[in-house]
Amino acid sequence: MLEPVAPGPSVVVCSTCRLSAEEREDESGRRGGALLEDALRAVQGQDPALQGVEVQAMPCLFACSRHCTVHIRAPGKVGYVLGDFAPDEDAARAILEYASAHAASEEGRVPFREWPQGVKGHFITRTPPEGFVCT
């Protein structure tokens, strides 16, 4: 059930997420999560500054009432689950820009003024790193 991945900053995208609140798949039968994964990889391929965060995919993050969900994480840092994204390059760029700022931060807290507009309003939860709680 668990598959090892490279440690380090990452965006884990739910590969089985719905396309939208109304639709499960696009006209060719692809889920929104798979499309978002493709968009994340495409944006990384276009922008070397965003390649320091690994894109990883897994089926179901258990945030099924929210579509196109991602988990932003890095060792020893507060992590975040975000959702309700369109599976497109604009959302992918905002996610990767935020994840890059998260990776560069000391504890995973990025000042609000540095958040890309495209992630504002998409946060679902924050998760403390193993061995810590937030104060």
Summary of the structure (lengths in Angstrom):
residues: 135
radius of gyration: 14.1
end to end distance: 32.8
largest distance: 46.1
contacts: 393
relative contact order: 0.20
helix: 30%
strand: 19%
